[in-house]
């Protein structure tokens, strides 16, 4: 599990190896800390202090990345549990680094030295960021106060770990009759049918989406919706309750008014007031679009079911959206799926990225993997290997249940010797079989492009300081490079390169694409208000703990749900499986915040040509390859040649 350019022996990694790796890294890190704090004034240099601290962080964070992947994907319980425990232990150790007063004083002393005045721009940024991290996390309070912070940090890490584990290990199935599932494609029914004539459906993302889109029965859609949104209920209600309590306690002890204020110190938004202003303005602009979108869904519902209630419920939206597209927009989404067979879509996505950024991707064989269906690849730039990655595409029990890019190894250049980055795409796409291939909804294609955007960023980024790698850009900018690449799913110039009918090989007709484009903004208000709701919910929990405590986390979720202009789905507890409440605490607003920048950057391609290689390479060099070596706003100014603005973002939402 050490960082080198040799493939990790994932087929050999077990609980004992994981435990040993954690002990080894802690032992090595203890020695490095001693060396750092023993350096005396006047003898501190870039190498023994600045890069010494970066090396200390590197070993810990690199192993944390590997453990993070293992606990998300491994099949055997012992390895997964060992990775969970090791990750918690190492996370606590890592969080305690910034509570080490001697280490802080040593680094502060260096920052004021003559040697520090000779640092280059990215090194000076690292020093600033490093000191901010220490100071916001406890160096401004007493030693006794820092001791109690260690206990609070441990609690927060343990709770976050439990929250994620409860979601991953949630197991549930629902039995339906044939009548319940009327409308669902026959090929799906075959896999669910049991000897007694009933249909047993395992509750996961693909199955929930399938029934939600196709089942004519309100009962079936409502039932699968409830079961999917009750994963990890009731366990995670108490976990969240404690998590918010300890986060607030941490922030108050550190001198902040709220956990949100604490979390924003190192974000682009900087203050809760800026986030609230952004959310409030956006919700006001989206509200009329939501009303309009719901009116269209109500009309199609009334047309199909004249005697049904006029309300649109949460479990209705996917179904009636499909009916709306099929009728009003004459867009047959099942026909669209035939042009996005998974393997061909992956191959085509590679083609788009290769043309755009002048990179090359090659599939590799016979590498050690953690599961038989995992695929591995190498990425090249100018005929030079620059990194490798894995694809783990389909759902299985105990696996991470959503979609993510999981970094495994970080880029490092030590005295001219490079350690190349490695990442994994962990997905839950519908799995095909011998008779029926895996066909993707267009929304699945967008998800694939989004997550692969993270992966390309993680492999292309280069920095002399490991802590300034791609995934260390500010939390409310990290989504921009991936959201930016979603746009190529809506351009015929890119889709015609690979969107082929899996039966005939025919290219996606431009006439069908035009229908897709005309329907692009269907439910844009609903979809983006949903994101604004999530952002507001997360920020309310973290910026107003007194309200969270008074009303309770479930009641706040209900109260704010009115933003969506549909009834709250009583009996549903989606917050229990809303993983971002853990990992994205007070940062979910960042999805829409960063999209402002994503769409602004894409506007340059719209002007120059969406497949313009010159613009693509310039974007690669000025945004992706820079990682976190410069301030994000400066990266944007360099690429755009001007100050960023929200015009393209608002247009993309359908707001004039």
CORDASUL-V529003 format. One record per pair of residues at least 6 apart in sequence whose C-alpha atoms are under 8 Angstrom apart, sorted by sequence separation. I is the first residue (numbers start at 1). J is the second residue. D is the distance in Angstrom with one decimal. If there is no record, write none. Layout:
I_J_D ; I_J_D
//
This chain:
74_80_5.8 ; 97_103_7.9 ; 98_104_7.3 ; 110_116_6.5 ; 193_199_4.4 ; 194_200_6.8 ; 201_207_7.2 ; 215_221_6.4 ; 251_257_6.9 ; 252_258_6.5 ; 256_262_5.9 ; 264_270_5.0 ; 265_271_7.1 ; 269_275_6.4 ; 302_308_6.9 ; 325_331_5.1 ; 326_332_5.0 ; 353_359_7.2 ; 354_360_5.5 ; 369_375_7.9 ; 379_385_6.0 ; 380_386_5.3 ; 395_401_7.0 ; 412_418_5.6 ; 413_419_6.3 ; 431_437_7.5 ; 432_438_4.0 ; 463_469_6.1 ; 472_478_7.9 ; 488_494_6.1 ; 489_495_6.5 ; 500_506_5.2 ; 501_507_6.5 ; 541_547_7.9 ; 561_567_7.9 ; 562_568_7.4 ; 575_581_7.8 ; 605_611_7.6 ; 637_643_5.6 ; 650_656_6.9 ; 1_8_6.1 ; 73_80_7.9 ; 138_145_7.9 ; 139_146_7.9 ; 192_199_5.0 ; 193_200_6.4 ; 251_258_5.6 ; 252_259_7.7 ; 264_271_5.8 ; 301_308_7.8 ; 325_332_6.8 ; 326_333_7.1 ; 354_361_7.4 ; 378_385_7.1 ; 379_386_5.8 ; 380_387_7.2 ; 411_418_7.2 ; 412_419_5.0 ; 431_438_5.2 ; 432_439_7.5 ; 462_469_6.6 ; 471_478_6.8 ; 488_495_7.5 ; 500_507_4.4 ; 501_508_7.0 ; 541_548_5.7 ; 561_568_6.2 ; 581_588_8.0 ; 605_612_7.1 ; 608_615_7.3 ; 636_643_7.7 ; 637_644_6.9 ; 1_9_7.7 ; 71_79_7.6 ; 72_80_7.6 ; 116_124_7.8 ; 138_146_6.0 ; 192_200_5.2 ; 251_259_5.0 ; 264_272_7.1 ; 302_310_7.1 ; 325_333_7.5 ; 378_386_7.8 ; 379_387_5.4 ; 411_419_5.5 ; 412_420_6.8 ; 430_438_6.1 ; 461_469_6.2 ; 462_470_7.8 ; 499_507_5.8 ; 500_508_5.7 ; 540_548_7.5 ; 548_556_7.0 ; 580_588_7.1 ; 636_644_6.9 ; 39_48_8.0 ; 70_79_7.5 ; 71_80_4.5 ; 192_201_5.8 ; 211_220_7.3 ; 212_221_5.1 ; 250_259_7.4 ; 301_310_7.9 ; 367_376_7.3 ; 378_387_6.0 ; 379_388_5.7 ; 410_419_7.5 ; 411_420_5.0 ; 412_421_7.9 ; 429_438_8.0 ; 430_439_7.5 ; 461_470_5.4 ; 498_507_7.4 ; 499_508_5.5 ; 39_49_7.9 ; 70_80_6.2 ; 71_81_7.0 ; 189_199_7.3 ; 211_221_6.1 ; 248_258_5.9 ; 251_261_8.0 ; 261_271_6.1 ; 365_375_8.0 ; 378_388_4.2 ; 379_389_7.9 ; 410_420_6.9 ; 411_421_4.6 ; 430_440_7.6 ; 558_568_6.1 ; 605_615_6.8 ; 138_149_7.8 ; 248_259_5.2 ; 251_262_6.0 ; 261_272_5.8 ; 322_333_7.1 ; 350_361_6.8 ; 364_375_7.8 ; 365_376_7.0 ; 377_388_5.6 ; 378_389_6.4 ; 409_420_7.4 ; 410_421_4.6 ; 429_440_7.7 ; 458_469_7.7 ; 496_507_6.3 ; 604_615_8.0 ; 1_13_7.9 ; 36_48_7.2 ; 71_83_5.4 ; 212_224_7.6 ; 247_259_5.9 ; 260_272_6.4 ; 298_310_6.4 ; 363_375_7.7 ; 364_376_5.5 ; 376_388_7.4 ; 377_389_5.3 ; 409_421_5.0 ; 410_422_6.7 ; 458_470_5.4 ; 496_508_6.3 ; 541_553_7.4 ; 623_635_6.0 ; 36_49_6.2 ; 70_83_6.3 ; 71_84_5.9 ; 211_224_7.3 ; 212_225_7.4 ; 298_311_7.1 ; 363_376_6.0 ; 364_377_5.1 ; 376_389_5.8 ; 377_390_6.2 ; 408_421_7.5 ; 409_422_4.8 ; 457_470_6.2 ; 458_471_6.6 ; 495_508_7.6 ; 622_635_6.4 ; 623_636_7.5 ; 298_312_6.5 ; 363_377_4.2 ; 364_378_6.8 ; 376_390_4.4 ; 408_422_5.3 ; 409_423_6.7 ; 68_83_7.2 ; 297_312_7.4 ; 362_377_5.5 ; 363_378_6.3 ; 375_390_5.5 ; 376_391_6.4 ; 407_422_6.4 ; 408_423_4.9 ; 429_444_7.5 ; 36_52_7.0 ; 67_83_5.1 ; 68_84_7.8 ; 111_127_6.8 ; 208_224_5.9 ; 361_377_6.8 ; 362_378_5.3 ; 374_390_6.7 ; 375_391_5.1 ; 407_423_4.2 ; 408_424_7.0 ; 622_638_7.0 ; 623_639_7.3 ; 36_53_7.4 ; 67_84_7.3 ; 208_225_6.7 ; 361_378_5.7 ; 362_379_6.5 ; 374_391_5.7 ; 375_392_6.8 ; 406_423_5.7 ; 407_424_6.2 ; 622_639_6.1 ; 294_312_7.3 ; 361_379_4.6 ; 374_392_4.9 ; 405_423_6.8 ; 406_424_5.1 ; 492_510_7.3 ; 557_575_7.8 ; 67_86_7.3 ; 68_87_7.0 ; 178_197_7.8 ; 301_320_6.5 ; 360_379_5.7 ; 361_380_6.3 ; 373_392_7.1 ; 374_393_7.4 ; 405_424_5.7 ; 406_425_6.2 ; 537_556_7.5 ; 554_573_7.6 ; 1_21_7.1 ; 32_52_7.6 ; 67_87_6.0 ; 177_197_7.7 ; 178_198_6.7 ; 208_228_6.7 ; 297_317_7.5 ; 300_320_6.8 ; 359_379_7.0 ; 360_380_4.9 ; 405_425_4.6 ; 406_426_7.0 ; 537_557_6.5 ; 619_639_6.6 ; 177_198_5.1 ; 178_199_7.0 ; 203_224_7.3 ; 359_380_5.6 ; 360_381_6.3 ; 404_425_6.0 ; 405_426_6.2 ; 492_513_7.0 ; 554_575_7.9 ; 618_639_7.6 ; 176_198_6.0 ; 177_199_6.0 ; 359_381_4.7 ; 403_425_7.6 ; 404_426_5.3 ; 33_56_7.6 ; 64_87_5.9 ; 108_131_7.1 ; 175_198_6.7 ; 176_199_5.1 ; 205_228_7.6 ; 297_320_6.0 ; 300_323_7.2 ; 358_381_6.7 ; 359_382_6.9 ; 360_383_7.8 ; 403_426_5.7 ; 404_427_6.5 ; 537_560_6.9 ; 32_56_6.5 ; 107_131_7.8 ; 175_199_5.5 ; 176_200_6.5 ; 203_227_7.0 ; 204_228_6.7 ; 297_321_6.6 ; 300_324_6.3 ; 358_382_7.5 ; 402_426_7.8 ; 403_427_4.5 ; 457_481_7.2 ; 536_560_7.9 ; 175_200_4.5 ; 176_201_7.6 ; 203_228_6.0 ; 402_427_6.3 ; 403_428_6.5 ; 454_479_7.6 ; 64_90_7.1 ; 174_200_5.7 ; 175_201_6.3 ; 184_210_7.2 ; 400_426_7.6 ; 401_427_7.7 ; 402_428_6.2 ; 425_451_7.0 ; 29_56_6.0 ; 64_91_7.6 ; 104_131_7.6 ; 173_200_6.5 ; 174_201_5.2 ; 184_211_6.5 ; 297_324_7.0 ; 401_428_6.6 ; 425_452_7.1 ; 454_481_6.9 ; 490_517_6.9 ; 533_560_7.0 ; 173_201_5.4 ; 174_202_6.5 ; 296_324_7.7 ; 453_481_6.3 ; 454_482_5.3 ; 533_561_6.9 ; 173_202_4.3 ; 174_203_7.1 ; 185_214_7.6 ; 453_482_4.2 ; 29_59_7.8 ; 60_90_7.2 ; 104_134_6.8 ; 172_202_6.2 ; 173_203_5.3 ; 181_211_7.4 ; 184_214_4.9 ; 425_455_7.2 ; 452_482_7.3 ; 453_483_7.6 ; 533_563_6.6 ; 29_60_7.8 ; 172_203_5.5 ; 183_214_5.3 ; 184_215_5.4 ; 424_455_7.4 ; 451_482_6.4 ; 533_564_7.4 ; 171_203_7.4 ; 183_215_5.0 ; 388_420_7.8 ; 392_424_7.3 ; 393_425_7.4 ; 395_427_7.3 ; 423_455_6.4 ; 450_482_4.6 ; 453_485_6.2 ; 182_215_5.8 ; 183_216_5.7 ; 387_420_5.1 ; 388_421_6.7 ; 389_422_5.3 ; 390_423_6.5 ; 391_424_5.8 ; 392_425_6.1 ; 393_426_6.0 ; 394_427_6.0 ; 395_428_4.6 ; 449_482_7.4 ; 450_483_5.8 ; 25_59_6.7 ; 26_60_7.8 ; 60_94_7.1 ; 181_215_5.3 ; 182_216_6.0 ; 386_420_6.0 ; 387_421_5.0 ; 388_422_5.0 ; 389_423_4.8 ; 390_424_4.5 ; 391_425_4.9 ; 392_426_5.0 ; 393_427_4.5 ; 394_428_4.4 ; 395_429_6.9 ; 529_563_7.1 ; 530_564_6.5 ; 25_60_6.6 ; 98_133_7.1 ; 99_134_7.0 ; 104_139_7.7 ; 180_215_7.3 ; 181_216_7.2 ; 182_217_7.1 ; 386_421_7.4 ; 387_422_5.8 ; 388_423_6.9 ; 389_424_5.3 ; 390_425_6.2 ; 391_426_6.4 ; 392_427_6.1 ; 393_428_5.6 ; 394_429_5.2 ; 395_430_7.7 ; 423_458_7.2 ; 450_485_6.2 ; 529_564_6.4 ; 601_636_7.8 ; 98_134_5.0 ; 180_216_7.7 ; 181_217_6.9 ; 389_425_7.7 ; 391_427_7.9 ; 393_429_6.0 ; 394_430_6.5 ; 395_431_7.9 ; 423_459_7.5 ; 449_485_6.3 ; 450_486_5.5 ; 604_640_7.2 ; 180_217_5.6 ; 394_431_5.9 ; 421_458_7.2 ; 422_459_6.9 ; 449_486_5.7 ; 99_137_7.1 ; 101_139_6.9 ; 179_217_8.0 ; 421_459_5.6 ; 526_564_6.8 ; 601_639_7.7 ; 98_137_6.6 ; 99_138_6.0 ; 180_219_7.2 ; 181_220_6.8 ; 420_459_8.0 ; 447_486_7.7 ; 597_636_7.8 ; 601_640_6.7 ; 98_138_7.4 ; 99_139_6.7 ; 180_220_5.7 ; 446_486_5.5 ; 449_489_7.6 ; 22_63_7.7 ; 98_139_7.9 ; 21_63_7.9 ; 446_489_6.1 ; 538_581_6.4 ; 542_585_7.1 ; 543_586_7.7 ; 176_220_7.5 ; 403_447_7.9 ; 445_489_7.1 ; 542_586_5.8 ; 600_644_6.7 ; 600_645_6.7 ; 603_648_6.6 ; 405_451_5.8 ; 539_585_7.9 ; 600_646_6.9 ; 99_146_6.3 ; 404_451_6.0 ; 405_452_7.2 ; 538_585_6.8 ; 539_586_5.0 ; 597_644_6.9 ; 600_647_7.5 ; 403_451_7.3 ; 407_455_7.9 ; 411_459_7.8 ; 538_586_5.8 ; 539_587_7.5 ; 597_645_7.6 ; 600_648_5.5 ; 18_67_7.9 ; 405_454_6.2 ; 538_587_7.6 ; 539_588_7.6 ; 596_645_7.4 ; 597_646_7.5 ; 599_648_5.5 ; 600_649_6.6 ; 174_224_7.4 ; 405_455_5.9 ; 411_461_7.8 ; 413_463_8.0 ; 538_588_6.5 ; 539_589_7.6 ; 596_646_5.5 ; 599_649_5.2 ; 99_150_7.8 ; 407_458_7.3 ; 411_462_6.8 ; 412_463_7.6 ; 413_464_6.2 ; 598_649_7.9 ; 411_463_7.8 ; 412_464_7.0 ; 535_587_7.6 ; 596_648_7.5 ; 597_649_7.7 ; 174_227_8.0 ; 412_465_7.6 ; 535_588_4.8 ; 536_589_7.2 ; 596_649_5.0 ; 599_652_7.5 ; 96_150_6.4 ; 412_466_5.9 ; 534_588_6.9 ; 535_589_4.4 ; 595_649_6.7 ; 596_650_8.0 ; 95_150_7.8 ; 172_227_7.5 ; 411_466_6.8 ; 534_589_7.8 ; 535_590_7.9 ; 410_466_7.3 ; 50_107_7.8 ; 532_589_7.1 ; 49_107_7.2 ; 92_150_7.8 ; 95_153_7.0 ; 411_469_7.4 ; 3_62_7.5 ; 172_231_8.0 ; 410_469_7.5 ; 171_231_7.9 ; 531_591_7.8 ; 532_592_7.6 ; 2_63_7.8 ; 18_79_7.6 ; 49_110_7.5 ; 92_153_6.8 ; 170_231_5.9 ; 531_592_7.4 ; 1_63_7.5 ; 92_154_5.6 ; 170_232_5.8 ; 15_78_5.9 ; 19_82_6.7 ; 14_78_7.5 ; 15_79_4.5 ; 18_82_6.5 ; 19_83_7.9 ; 22_86_6.1 ; 26_90_7.6 ; 167_231_6.2 ; 1_66_7.6 ; 14_79_5.2 ; 15_80_7.8 ; 18_83_6.4 ; 37_102_6.1 ; 45_110_8.0 ; 92_157_7.0 ; 167_232_5.2 ; 13_79_7.7 ; 15_81_7.9 ; 37_103_5.4 ; 44_110_6.5 ; 91_157_7.1 ; 166_232_5.4 ; 15_82_5.2 ; 19_86_6.4 ; 26_93_7.8 ; 36_103_6.9 ; 39_106_7.6 ; 15_83_7.4 ; 18_86_7.1 ; 22_90_6.8 ; 41_109_7.2 ; 37_106_5.8 ; 41_110_7.6 ; 46_115_7.6 ; 88_157_6.3 ; 166_235_7.4 ; 33_103_7.1 ; 36_106_7.3 ; 45_115_6.5 ; 46_116_7.7 ; 88_158_6.5 ; 166_236_7.2 ; 42_113_7.5 ; 44_115_7.7 ; 388_459_7.6 ; 387_459_5.8 ; 88_161_7.1 ; 163_236_6.0 ; 386_459_6.9 ; 386_460_7.3 ; 163_239_6.4 ; 50_127_7.7 ; 84_161_7.1 ; 162_239_7.5 ; 163_240_7.6 ; 159_239_6.1 ; 159_240_7.9 ; 159_242_7.5 ; 160_243_7.3 ; 159_243_6.1 ; 156_243_6.0 ; 156_246_6.4 ; 225_315_6.1 ; 155_246_7.3 ; 156_247_6.9 ; 222_315_5.5 ; 152_246_6.3 ; 221_315_5.8 ; 221_316_7.4 ; 342_437_7.8 ; 72_168_7.8 ; 341_437_6.7 ; 342_438_5.6 ; 152_249_7.9 ; 153_250_7.7 ; 341_438_5.8 ; 342_439_5.8 ; 152_250_6.6 ; 218_316_7.7 ; 341_439_4.5 ; 342_440_6.3 ; 340_439_5.7 ; 341_440_6.2 ; 339_439_8.0 ; 340_440_5.4 ; 345_445_7.6 ; 349_449_7.2 ; 149_250_6.7 ; 338_439_6.4 ; 340_441_7.4 ; 337_439_5.6 ; 338_440_8.0 ; 340_442_7.6 ; 212_315_6.5 ; 216_319_7.9 ; 337_440_5.5 ; 149_253_7.9 ; 212_316_7.4 ; 215_319_7.5 ; 337_441_5.3 ; 213_318_5.0 ; 214_319_6.1 ; 336_441_7.3 ; 337_442_6.8 ; 340_445_7.6 ; 212_318_5.9 ; 213_319_4.2 ; 336_442_7.3 ; 212_319_5.8 ; 213_320_7.8 ; 334_441_7.9 ; 145_253_7.5 ; 333_441_7.3 ; 209_318_8.0 ; 213_322_6.6 ; 476_587_6.7 ; 479_590_7.4 ; 480_591_8.0 ; 484_595_7.5 ; 475_587_6.9 ; 479_591_6.2 ; 483_595_6.3 ; 141_254_6.9 ; 476_589_7.5 ; 477_590_6.9 ; 140_254_7.6 ; 476_590_4.1 ; 480_594_4.9 ; 484_598_4.4 ; 475_590_6.9 ; 476_591_7.0 ; 479_594_6.0 ; 480_595_5.7 ; 483_598_5.9 ; 484_599_6.2 ; 487_602_7.5 ; 138_254_6.0 ; 477_593_7.7 ; 478_594_7.3 ; 479_595_7.4 ; 483_599_8.0 ; 494_610_7.8 ; 137_254_6.7 ; 476_593_6.5 ; 477_594_5.0 ; 480_597_6.2 ; 481_598_6.4 ; 484_601_7.2 ; 493_610_7.3 ; 494_611_7.0 ; 136_254_7.1 ; 476_594_5.8 ; 480_598_4.7 ; 484_602_6.2 ; 493_611_7.0 ; 491_610_7.6 ; 477_597_8.0 ; 488_610_7.6 ; 528_653_7.6 ; 136_262_7.3 ; 525_653_7.2 ; 136_265_7.7 ; 524_653_6.1 ; 525_654_8.0 ; 524_654_7.2 ; 521_653_7.1 ; 521_654_6.5 ; 132_266_7.9 ; 352_494_6.4 ; 481_624_7.6 ; 352_497_7.6 ; 351_497_7.6 ; 351_498_8.0 ; 348_497_6.6 ; 349_498_7.6 ; 348_498_4.6 ; 347_498_7.6 ; 348_499_7.4 ; 345_498_6.6 ; 344_498_7.0 ; 345_499_6.9 ; 470_624_7.3 ; 473_627_6.6 ; 474_628_7.9 ; 344_499_7.8 ; 470_625_7.8 ; 472_627_7.3 ; 473_628_4.8 ; 477_632_7.3 ; 344_500_7.9 ; 470_626_7.5 ; 471_627_7.4 ; 472_628_5.9 ; 470_627_3.9 ; 471_628_7.9 ; 469_627_4.9 ; 470_628_5.9 ; 474_632_7.5 ; 340_499_6.0 ; 468_627_6.1 ; 469_628_5.7 ; 473_632_7.3 ; 339_499_5.1 ; 340_500_6.9 ; 341_501_7.9 ; 460_620_7.9 ; 468_628_4.5 ; 469_629_7.6 ; 339_500_4.7 ; 340_501_7.3 ; 341_502_6.2 ; 468_629_5.4 ; 338_500_7.7 ; 339_501_4.2 ; 340_502_7.5 ; 338_501_5.3 ; 339_502_6.1 ; 461_624_5.6 ; 462_625_5.4 ; 463_626_6.9 ; 338_502_5.9 ; 460_624_6.2 ; 461_625_3.9 ; 462_626_6.1 ; 463_627_6.8 ; 338_503_7.7 ; 460_625_5.3 ; 461_626_5.8 ; 462_627_6.3 ; 463_628_8.0 ; 461_627_5.0 ; 463_629_6.6 ; 457_624_5.4 ; 339_507_7.7 ; 457_625_7.4 ; 339_508_6.4 ; 457_627_8.0 ; 336_512_7.9 ; 331_512_7.5 ; 331_515_6.0 ; 330_515_7.4 ; 331_516_6.8 ; 329_515_6.8 ; 331_519_8.0 ; 329_518_7.7 ; 329_519_6.7 ; 204_395_7.6 ; 325_519_7.3 ; 205_401_7.2 ; 204_401_7.3 ; 205_402_7.5 ; 321_523_7.8 ; 268_474_6.6 ; 267_474_5.4 ; 268_475_8.0 ; 269_476_7.5 ; 266_474_6.9 ; 267_475_6.1 ; 268_476_6.3 ; 267_476_6.2 ; 268_477_7.4 ; 206_428_7.0 ; 205_428_7.0 ; 206_429_6.4 ; 207_430_7.9 ; 206_430_5.4 ; 171_397_7.6 ; 169_397_7.2 ; 170_398_7.6 ; 168_397_7.7 ; 169_398_4.8 ; 293_522_7.1 ; 294_523_8.0 ; 168_398_5.0 ; 169_399_7.7 ; 293_523_5.3 ; 168_399_5.8 ; 293_524_7.7 ; 168_400_5.4 ; 293_525_6.6 ; 294_526_7.8 ; 168_401_6.2 ; 290_523_7.4 ; 293_526_6.7 ; 167_401_7.7 ; 290_524_7.8 ; 289_524_7.5 ; 290_525_4.5 ; 289_525_4.7 ; 290_526_5.1 ; 288_525_7.9 ; 289_526_7.5 ; 287_525_7.2 ; 286_525_5.6 ; 290_529_7.3 ; 286_528_7.5 ; 287_529_7.6 ; 286_529_6.4 ; 283_529_6.7 ; 187_436_7.3 ; 283_532_6.7 ; 282_532_7.7 ; 314_566_7.2 ; 279_532_6.6 ; 313_566_6.1 ; 314_567_7.6 ; 312_566_6.3 ; 313_567_6.2 ; 314_568_7.7 ; 311_566_7.3 ; 312_567_7.8 ; 313_568_8.0 ; 314_569_6.6 ; 356_611_6.0 ; 358_613_7.4 ; 279_535_7.8 ; 311_567_7.9 ; 313_569_7.3 ; 355_611_7.4 ; 356_612_6.7 ; 357_613_6.6 ; 279_536_7.0 ; 356_613_4.9 ; 355_613_6.5 ; 352_611_7.9 ; 357_616_5.2 ; 358_617_6.8 ; 356_616_5.0 ; 357_617_5.0 ; 356_617_6.9 ; 357_620_6.3 ; 272_543_7.4 ; 290_564_7.3 ; 291_565_7.4 ; 290_565_7.4 ; 287_563_7.7 ; 260_539_6.8 ; 283_563_7.9 ; 260_542_5.2 ; 261_543_7.1 ; 259_542_5.3 ; 260_543_4.9 ; 258_542_6.6 ; 259_543_6.1 ; 258_543_5.1 ; 258_544_6.9 ; 258_545_7.4 ; 248_542_7.2 ; 75_370_7.9 ; 247_542_7.9 ; 74_370_6.3 ; 75_371_7.6 ; 73_370_7.6 ; 74_371_7.5 ; 244_541_7.0 ; 248_545_6.7 ; 244_542_6.9 ; 245_545_7.7 ; 244_545_7.5 ; 279_589_7.6 ; 241_553_7.1 ; 275_589_7.3 ; 278_593_7.9 ; 237_553_8.0 ; 75_397_8.0 ; 263_585_7.9 ; 264_586_7.9 ; 75_398_7.1 ; 263_586_6.6 ; 75_399_7.6 ; 263_587_7.8 ; 73_398_7.6 ; 74_399_7.2 ; 260_585_7.9 ; 72_398_7.8 ; 73_399_5.0 ; 260_586_5.2 ; 72_399_5.5 ; 73_400_6.5 ; 259_586_7.4 ; 72_400_4.9 ; 240_576_7.8 ; 69_406_6.2 ; 68_406_7.6 ; 69_407_7.6 ; 237_575_7.9 ; 69_408_6.8 ; 237_576_6.1 ; 233_573_6.8 ; 236_576_5.0 ; 65_406_7.5 ; 66_407_7.5 ; 126_467_7.9 ; 235_576_7.8 ; 236_577_7.8 ; 65_407_5.8 ; 66_408_4.9 ; 123_465_7.8 ; 126_468_7.5 ; 230_572_5.8 ; 234_576_7.4 ; 65_408_5.0 ; 66_409_7.1 ; 229_572_5.8 ; 230_573_5.2 ; 231_574_7.6 ; 233_576_5.8 ; 65_409_6.9 ; 229_573_5.8 ; 230_574_6.0 ; 232_576_5.7 ; 233_577_8.0 ; 226_571_7.0 ; 227_572_7.9 ; 229_574_4.4 ; 231_576_6.6 ; 232_577_6.1 ; 62_408_7.1 ; 226_572_5.3 ; 229_575_8.0 ; 230_576_6.9 ; 231_577_5.8 ; 62_409_5.8 ; 229_576_7.8 ; 230_577_7.3 ; 62_410_6.4 ; 229_577_6.9 ; 73_426_7.9 ; 69_424_7.9 ; 11_368_5.5 ; 10_368_5.5 ; 11_369_5.7 ; 9_368_5.3 ; 10_369_5.2 ; 11_370_5.6 ; 7_367_7.2 ; 8_368_7.0 ; 9_369_7.3 ; 10_370_5.3 ; 7_368_7.3 ; 268_632_7.9 ; 286_655_7.6 ; 285_655_7.1 ; 3_409_6.6 ; 58_466_6.4 ; 58_467_7.1 ; 167_576_7.7 ; 57_467_7.4 ; 167_577_5.8 ; 54_465_6.6 ; 55_466_7.8 ; 54_466_6.5 ; 167_579_8.0 ; 54_467_6.4 ; 5_419_5.8 ; 51_465_7.3 ; 4_419_5.6 ; 5_420_6.2 ; 164_579_6.6 ; 3_419_7.0 ; 4_420_7.6 ; 163_579_7.7 ; 164_582_7.8 ; 163_582_7.3 ; 160_582_5.7 ; 160_583_7.7 ; 125_629_7.4 ; 125_630_7.4 ; 122_629_5.1 ; 122_630_6.3 ; 121_630_7.9
//
